[in-house]
Amino acid sequence: MLVLDGKIASAAVKASLLQQTQALKAAGKRAPHLAAILVGNNGASETYVASKVKNCEETGFGSSLIRFTDDVSEAELLAEIAELNADSNVDGILVQLPLPKHIDDEKIIEAIHPDKDVDGFHPTNIGRMVQGLDTFIPATPYGVLLMLEHFNIETKGKHAVVVGRSNIVGRPMSILLSSERPQGNASVSLCHRHTPKEELIKITQQADILVVAVGIPEFITADMIKPGAVIIDVGITRVEDATAKKGFRIKGDVNYEQAITKAAAVTPVPGGVGLMTIAGLLKNTMKAYEGKFYHN
Ligand code: NAD
């Protein structure tokens, strides 16, 4: 059984980016710069953004963290995004989701200039991805592709099953795995909340590659796994646990202990896809810096 260790795969991506950044600096150029907007003080969002900023530092990128309180208006956020769009020293912009209920997520995402949309959520970039054009791939599915690439996992001709159809993970993942591209060319089944459980089990049992993004801790059990499958667990849920130092533990969507008895390879949680999402984000920021993706 192979542990698909996100620490190892993301370190390789980051080392290569650091080399590129060092070469840029040696040539007297500025480094890529990521601007992150964080609204409110949601614990998980704080952790994710802090980690993104820290990873920027580790790869020699510049970063800025722009904070707003929960009561920020949509107009204020849009004004900040307009300013970042116009700032030629900012290459990538990310707005940490979720946003407070009074703010329309889609309006905010669509306000980010597609050339700076390093999370890959803008409809223009999603459209380009669907058509197989060069673009920013949404950071989490991109991270999964980088993980598959790092560990030389063949997807061509395989049956890949994706559970979960969100715009940021499941749906783009299913499109990418079925596309004519490296880490693509699979036959893909996409399951979601309306897939009856008995049906879902039958489908996941046929998965050579199983990607799970539902947000339900330990949703996938041994009986749902094909022997020898590759399991990619995207789920991250904080589960209360009084015995844990922070009062909670991070759980994935796959029962890891059961999965390792049947699968050929499994991503751990934490230490798997989460780290690769950041690697995907950093690669997108470098791509934004190079500014060439609409020109090749
Ligand atoms: P979401 O809530 O937007 O979507 C969940 C999906 O699961 C939906 O499409 C729904 O149809 C499906 N679903 C729900 N119940 C189901 C069931 N019983 N059977 C089959 N499908 C079912 O979630 P999301 O934003 O895609 O995130 C999913 C999980 O991934 C969460 O735990 C989230 O925290 C995590 N996540 C991790 C990363 C990372 O970097 N590792 C990034 C984004 C999200």
Residues whose N, C-alpha, C, O or C-beta is under 5 A from the ligand:
A	BS01	NAD	T140 G164 R165 S166 V169 G170 C191 H192 R193 T195 A213 V214 G215 V234 G235 I236 T237 V273 G274 T277
